[in-house]
Amino acid sequence: MNLREFNRILRQTLFLPILLLLALAGFAAWQIMRSSASVRAIDRSDELSAQIVELEKLIIDQETGLRGFQLTGDPKMLAPYQAAIDPINHHFDNLHQLMAGRAKQTGRLAEVRDRYQIWLGLAEGVLNKDPATLNDPQLNQHGKQLMDNVRTALDDLLQAESRVRKRRSDATLILERHEFAALVLAALVVGVFLGLFTRSRLHRVSRAYDATLEELERQAEEIYERRQWLQTTLESIGDAVIACNNDGKIEFMNAVAQSLTGWTGQEVLGRPLAEVFHIVNEETREEVENPVEKVFRQQTVVGLANHTVLISRQGKEYVIDDSAAPIRAQDGDTRGVVLVFRDVTEARRTEAALIAGEKLAVAGRLAASIAHEIHNPLDSVANLHFLLASEADSEKRAEYIQLAQQELGRTMQISRTLLSLYREPKAPVPVDLEELADGVLLLLERRLIQQGIQVERDFSEPSLVEGFPAELRQVFTNIFVNALEAAGKGGRIRIRIEPVPAEELRGTGTMVEVTDSGPGISSQAGENLFQPFFTTKGENGTGLGLWVSNGIVQKHGGTIRIANSSNDADLKGACVRVYLPAHTLASTATRATAHVS
């Protein structure tokens, strides 16, 4: 028998007796309601009898007052007569309501009322006669007969109600005896059934309990085996793992974690994590918040900030990347935290080398264009210098000098743009994206002219953002070069820069949209564009440009989205949309992680 069946038997054992008792209670309540109805019927008969007696008393009082007036002629003697009129009518109305639905009694009551009305008519006639004729014997005798008729009708009504009450009283006594017998019988039946049922259920519960114990023992063995299997797995993986209890004290640490922290597994058991897992910021050397405390506070998975360094027990330092997650029970309460981290020191160096290599690759791709751009103005300056040497006309000499200055200015602008690729301020500065885009286009002007590519500039208004100019210039150099190569000879490129308002998940900023007339991107390539070393250019690409660019934009708090153009009727190639916030959270300390996607 499984646990579900065991629980079902327990529920039956508990709830069936309760249901039977409730049914018995319902039966008893029904019997009580029947008895109460009978008692209420008797009470109603008593109330009717009392009303009839009271009515008869009032009528007699009325008759007594009338006779006193007849004998004395004193109007004061009519006080009982007058006082009884309204109560008598009220009693007749009450009796009629109480007897509703009882035709015989209602008929008897109507007869009483009719006879009373006849007598009342006689009484009113007596009051209207000459006082000298009030003691007319014949009139008095007639009034007595009418009153006797009223009393006879009242007695019949009262006796009929008494007979009804007696029948109801006898029926109530019989009903109570039957109810008592039925309740005793029902209680015996329920008691016997509950005894037999409970006995059978308890036998089944006992057997189920024994079976459940055996099942729990088997499950305990399986849990122990799984625990051993899980511990062996955690000991064998390449990441460091530390598990802490609800108090933030270490309960498990695998071999990799022991190697990085410099502590052995037995030494750390029961120690606070902060004592073993000592982490600081690589740049500021300030202590970093304990990830376990952060998990308990936020009740969610957390990760370490970039540039976190683990200092081992022996003082050795490791740049690490980690995440911590809560261990939850079935009720949702946090019972502990598991911390997973790895040594990324070598990976960080490799990535830094890749970024540096990509910067050199960008410079290399621009070298030929820059050489032409600088060589042509210098040629012009040399020719103008030759002409100056043999020119005697002062106006011509002034014209040559002005042309030479223009060519030298163009050369200096190109050289400044090239140098700005590697000059970087220590903190974010305001960057004019229109000026930055023009500078990149200036470096690419020779290639654009050679391939006959038309560039459309749509700069609605000045757009300033905070950031590192050299890094942003590297981003747009990659994007413009990709658009240039995709458009091909005789192609078109449209560059649109426009401010965007704040939305629910981002603040105000600027959107830079670059659309080309090339063939667009395939769905397979679109899924891997931001992966390192993925390229669609074959031997001509490194596969690092968009990876690095995406990291730089994310570091500035922005996003890059690439898709095929769908809103432009002329340009159906790829459309790159770069969003940059007006105020960035990027800093010098985050520059080394700009490649992280």
GUTOR-336638 format. One record per residue (C-alpha): x, y, z. Coordinates in steps of 0.5 Angstrom, whole numbers, padded with zeros to 4 digits, always signed. Example, Ala and Ser with C-alpha at 12.3 -4.5 7.8 and 13.67 -1.06 7.14 Angstrom:
<sites>
+0025-0009+0016 +0027-0002+0014 
</sites>
This chain:
<sites>
+0000+0000+0000 +0003+0007-0002 +0003+0013+0002 -0003+0016-0002 -0007+0010+0000 -0005+0010+0007 -0007+0018+0007 -0014+0016+0004 -0015+0011+0010 -0014+0016+0015 -0018+0021+0012 -0024+0015+0012 -0023+0013+0019 -0023+0021+0021 -0029+0024+0016 -0034+0018+0016 -0035+0018+0023 -0036+0025+0023 -0041+0025+0017 -0045+0019+0021 -0045+0024+0027 -0047+0030+0023 -0053+0025+0020 -0055+0023+0027 -0055+0030+0029 -0059+0032+0023 -0064+0027+0025 -0064+0029+0032 -0065+0036+0029 -0071+0034+0025 -0074+0031+0031 -0073+0037+0035 -0076+0041+0030 -0082+0037+0029 -0083+0037+0037 -0082+0044+0037 -0088+0045+0031 -0092+0041+0036 -0091+0045+0042 -0092+0051+0038 -0099+0049+0036 -0101+0048+0043 -0098+0054+0045 -0102+0057+0039 -0108+0054+0042 -0107+0056+0049 -0106+0063+0046 -0113+0063+0042 -0116+0060+0049 -0114+0066+0053 -0116+0071+0047 -0123+0068+0047 -0123+0068+0055 -0121+0075+0055 -0126+0077+0049 -0132+0074+0053 -0130+0078+0059 -0130+0084+0055 -0137+0083+0053 -0139+0082+0060 -0136+0088+0062 -0140+0092+0056 -0146+0088+0058 -0145+0090+0066 -0144+0097+0064 -0150+0098+0060 -0155+0095+0065 -0152+0099+0070 -0154+0105+0066 -0161+0102+0065 -0162+0102+0072 -0159+0108+0074 -0159+0113+0068 -0153+0115+0070 -0148+0116+0064 -0142+0115+0068 -0144+0107+0068 -0143+0107+0061 -0135+0108+0062 -0134+0100+0062 -0139+0099+0056 -0135+0105+0052 -0128+0102+0054 -0129+0095+0051 -0131+0097+0044 -0124+0098+0041 -0121+0092+0045 -0127+0087+0043 -0126+0089+0036 -0118+0088+0037 -0119+0081+0040 -0124+0079+0034 -0118+0081+0029 -0113+0078+0033 -0117+0071+0033 -0119+0072+0026 -0111+0072+0024 -0109+0066+0029 -0115+0062+0026 -0113+0063+0019 -0113+0057+0015 -0118+0053+0020 -0125+0054+0017 -0129+0051+0022 -0126+0055+0028 -0126+0061+0023 -0134+0060+0022 -0135+0059+0029 -0131+0066+0030 -0136+0069+0025 -0142+0067+0028 -0140+0070+0035 -0138+0076+0032 -0145+0076+0028 -0149+0075+0035 -0145+0080+0038 -0146+0085+0033 -0154+0084+0034 -0153+0085+0041 -0149+0091+0040 -0154+0094+0035 -0160+0093+0041 -0155+0096+0046 -0154+0102+0041 -0162+0102+0041 -0163+0102+0048 -0158+0108+0049 -0162+0112+0044 -0169+0111+0047 -0172+0116+0052 -0169+0115+0059 -0176+0114+0062 -0176+0107+0058 -0170+0104+0059 -0173+0099+0064 -0178+0096+0059 -0178+0089+0062 -0179+0086+0055 -0173+0090+0052 -0169+0087+0058 -0171+0080+0057 -0169+0081+0049 -0162+0084+0051 -0161+0078+0056 -0163+0073+0050 -0158+0076+0045 -0153+0076+0050 -0154+0069+0052 -0153+0067+0045 -0146+0071+0045 -0144+0067+0051 -0146+0060+0048 -0143+0062+0041 -0136+0064+0045 -0137+0057+0049 -0137+0053+0043 -0131+0057+0040 -0127+0056+0047 -0129+0048+0047 -0127+0047+0040 -0121+0050+0041 -0120+0046+0048 -0121+0040+0044 -0116+0042+0039 -0111+0043+0044 -0112+0036+0047 -0111+0033+0041 -0105+0036+0039 -0102+0035+0046 -0104+0028+0046 -0100+0028+0039 -0094+0031+0042 -0093+0026+0047 -0094+0020+0042 -0089+0024+0037 -0084+0025+0043 -0084+0018+0045 -0083+0016+0038 -0077+0021+0037 -0074+0018+0043 -0074+0011+0041 -0072+0013+0034 -0066+0017+0037 -0064+0011+0041 -0065+0006+0035 -0061+0011+0031 -0055+0012+0036 -0055+0004+0037 -0054+0003+0029 -0049+0009+0028 -0045+0006+0034 -0045-0001+0032 -0043+0001+0025 -0038+0006+0027 -0035+0001+0032 -0034-0004+0026 -0032+0001+0021 -0027+0004+0026 -0024-0003+0027 -0023-0005+0020 -0020+0002+0018 -0015+0001+0024 -0013-0006+0022 -0012-0003+0015 -0008+0003+0018 -0004-0001+0022 -0002-0005+0016 -0001+0001+0011 +0003+0004+0017 +0008-0002+0017 +0008-0002+0009 +0010+0006+0009 +0016+0005+0014 +0019-0001+0010 +0018+0004+0004 +0021+0010+0008 +0027+0006+0010 +0028+0004+0002 +0027+0011+0000 +0032+0013+0006 +0037+0008+0003 +0036+0011-0004 +0037+0018-0001 +0043+0016+0002 +0046+0013-0005 +0044+0020-0009 +0047+0024-0004 +0053+0020-0005 +0053+0021-0012 +0051+0028-0012 +0057+0029-0007 +0062+0025-0012 +0059+0029-0018 +0060+0036-0014 +0067+0034-0012 +0069+0032-0020 +0066+0038-0023 +0071+0044-0025 +0068+0049-0022 +0068+0051-0014 +0062+0049-0010 +0061+0052-0003 +0054+0050+0000 +0052+0054+0007 +0046+0053+0011 +0041+0058+0014 +0046+0061+0018 +0051+0062+0013 +0056+0057+0016 +0059+0052+0011 +0057+0045+0010 +0060+0043+0004 +0066+0045+0000 +0069+0041-0006 +0076+0040-0008 +0076+0046-0013 +0074+0051-0008 +0079+0048-0003 +0084+0049-0008 +0082+0056-0009 +0081+0058-0002 +0087+0055+0001 +0082+0051+0007 +0081+0044+0007 +0074+0041+0007 +0074+0039+0015 +0077+0045+0017 +0071+0049+0014 +0065+0045+0017 +0061+0050+0021 +0065+0056+0020 +0062+0063+0017 +0063+0063+0009 +0066+0070+0010 +0072+0067+0014 +0073+0063+0009 +0071+0066+0002 +0075+0073+0003 +0073+0077-0003 +0075+0084-0005 +0074+0089-0011 +0080+0089-0016 +0081+0096-0017 +0079+0099-0010 +0081+0093-0006 +0075+0094-0001 +0071+0088+0001 +0065+0086-0003 +0059+0084+0000 +0058+0077+0002 +0054+0073-0003 +0050+0069+0002 +0048+0075+0006 +0046+0078-0001 +0042+0072-0003 +0038+0072+0004 +0036+0079+0003 +0034+0079-0004 +0031+0071-0004 +0034+0070-0011 +0040+0068-0015 +0045+0073-0015 +0052+0074-0018 +0059+0078-0016 +0060+0084-0019 +0066+0084-0024 +0073+0085-0022 +0072+0081-0016 +0078+0078-0013 +0079+0072-0008 +0084+0072-0003 +0086+0065-0001 +0088+0063+0006 +0096+0064+0004 +0095+0071+0001 +0094+0068-0007 +0089+0072-0011 +0085+0070-0016 +0080+0074-0021 +0073+0070-0020 +0066+0070-0023 +0061+0067-0019 +0053+0066-0018 +0050+0064-0011 +0043+0061-0011 +0038+0060-0005 +0036+0053-0003 +0029+0052-0002 +0025+0047+0002 +0018+0045-0001 +0014+0050+0003 +0018+0056-0001 +0023+0057+0005 +0030+0058+0004 +0034+0053+0008 +0041+0055+0005 +0045+0058-0001 +0050+0054-0006 +0056+0058-0008 +0059+0057-0015 +0065+0060-0017 +0071+0059-0022 +0078+0062-0023 +0077+0067-0029 +0084+0070-0029 +0087+0067-0035 +0081+0068-0039 +0081+0075-0037 +0088+0076-0040 +0086+0072-0046 +0080+0077-0047 +0084+0083-0046 +0089+0080-0051 +0083+0079-0056 +0080+0086-0055 +0087+0089-0056 +0088+0085-0062 +0081+0087-0065 +0083+0095-0064 +0089+0093-0068 +0085+0090-0073 +0081+0096-0073 +0087+0101-0074 +0090+0096-0079 +0083+0096-0083 +0083+0104-0083 +0091+0104-0085 +0090+0104-0092 +0085+0109-0093 +0088+0114-0088 +0095+0113-0092 +0091+0116-0098 +0087+0121-0094 +0094+0124-0091 +0098+0123-0098 +0094+0127-0102 +0093+0133-0098 +0101+0133-0097 +0102+0132-0105 +0098+0138-0106 +0102+0142-0100 +0108+0140-0104 +0106+0142-0111 +0103+0149-0108 +0110+0150-0104 +0114+0149-0111 +0109+0154-0114 +0110+0159-0109 +0118+0159-0110 +0117+0161-0117 +0111+0166-0116 +0112+0173-0116 +0105+0175-0116 +0103+0177-0108 +0095+0175-0110 +0097+0168-0113 +0102+0167-0107 +0096+0169-0102 +0092+0164-0106 +0097+0158-0106 +0098+0159-0098 +0091+0159-0097 +0090+0153-0101 +0096+0150-0097 +0093+0151-0090 +0086+0148-0092 +0090+0142-0094 +0094+0142-0088 +0088+0143-0084 +0085+0137-0087 +0091+0133-0085 +0091+0135-0078 +0084+0133-0077 +0085+0126-0080 +0091+0125-0075 +0087+0127-0069 +0081+0123-0071 +0086+0117-0072 +0090+0119-0065 +0083+0119-0062 +0082+0112-0063 +0087+0110-0057 +0086+0117-0053 +0081+0115-0047 +0079+0120-0041 +0079+0117-0034 +0072+0118-0033 +0066+0119-0038 +0065+0125-0042 +0060+0128-0046 +0060+0125-0053 +0057+0129-0059 +0055+0123-0063 +0054+0127-0070 +0061+0129-0069 +0063+0122-0068 +0060+0119-0074 +0063+0125-0078 +0070+0123-0076 +0069+0116-0077 +0066+0117-0084 +0072+0122-0085 +0077+0116-0084 +0073+0112-0089 +0072+0117-0094 +0077+0114-0099 +0074+0107-0099 +0067+0110-0100 +0069+0114-0106 +0073+0108-0109 +0067+0104-0108 +0062+0109-0110 +0058+0108-0104 +0053+0114-0103 +0052+0116-0095 +0045+0119-0093 +0046+0123-0087 +0039+0124-0083 +0041+0128-0076 +0035+0131-0074 +0038+0135-0068 +0045+0135-0064 +0045+0128-0059 +0050+0128-0053 +0051+0122-0049 +0056+0120-0044 +0061+0115-0045 +0068+0114-0047 +0069+0117-0054 +0075+0112-0057 +0071+0106-0055 +0064+0109-0058 +0068+0111-0064 +0071+0103-0065 +0064+0101-0064 +0061+0106-0070 +0067+0104-0074 +0066+0097-0074 +0058+0098-0076 +0060+0103-0081 +0065+0098-0084 +0060+0092-0084 +0055+0097-0087 +0060+0099-0093 +0062+0092-0094 +0055+0089-0094 +0053+0095-0099 +0058+0093-0104 +0060+0098-0110 +0055+0103-0112 +0051+0101-0106 +0047+0106-0101 +0048+0107-0093 +0043+0111-0089 +0045+0113-0082 +0040+0116-0078 +0041+0119-0071 +0035+0121-0067 +0034+0123-0059 +0029+0118-0056 +0025+0119-0050 +0024+0115-0043 +0021+0109-0043 +0019+0104-0038 +0025+0100-0038 +0030+0105-0040 +0031+0113-0039 +0032+0118-0045 +0038+0117-0050 +0040+0117-0057 +0038+0112-0062 +0043+0111-0068 +0040+0107-0074 +0045+0104-0080 +0041+0101-0086 +0045+0099-0092 +0043+0096-0099 +0046+0090-0098 +0043+0083-0098 +0041+0083-0091 +0043+0077-0086 +0040+0070-0086 +0037+0067-0080 +0042+0063-0078 +0047+0068-0078 +0043+0073-0074 +0043+0068-0068 +0050+0068-0068 +0052+0075-0070 +0055+0077-0063 +0058+0071-0061 +0066+0071-0061 +0070+0069-0067 +0063+0068-0071 +0064+0072-0078 +0061+0072-0085 +0067+0075-0088 +0071+0068-0089 +0078+0070-0088 +0077+0077-0088 +0074+0077-0082 +0076+0076-0074 +0069+0075-0072 +0071+0079-0066 +0068+0086-0068 +0061+0086-0066 +0063+0082-0060 +0067+0087-0057 +0062+0093-0060 +0056+0089-0056 +0060+0089-0050 +0062+0096-0050 +0055+0099-0052 +0052+0094-0046 +0058+0097-0041 +0055+0104-0043 +0048+0102-0041 +0046+0101-0048 +0043+0096-0053 +0045+0093-0060 +0040+0090-0065 +0041+0087-0072 +0035+0085-0076 +0033+0086-0084 +0030+0092-0086 +0023+0092-0086 +0021+0100-0086 +0025+0102-0092 +0022+0101-0099 +0029+0102-0102 +0034+0100-0097 +0032+0092-0096 +0039+0090-0093 +0041+0090-0085 +0039+0095-0080 +0043+0096-0074 +0040+0100-0068 +0044+0102-0063 +0041+0105-0057 +0046+0109-0052 +0043+0113-0045 +0044+0120-0044 +0047+0118-0037 +0052+0112-0037 +0054+0108-0031 +0060+0106-0035 +0067+0108-0031 +0074+0106-0032 +0074+0100-0027 +0069+0097-0032 +0073+0098-0039 +0076+0091-0038 +0070+0088-0038 +0067+0091-0044 +0067+0085-0048 +0062+0081-0044 +0056+0080-0048 
</sites>
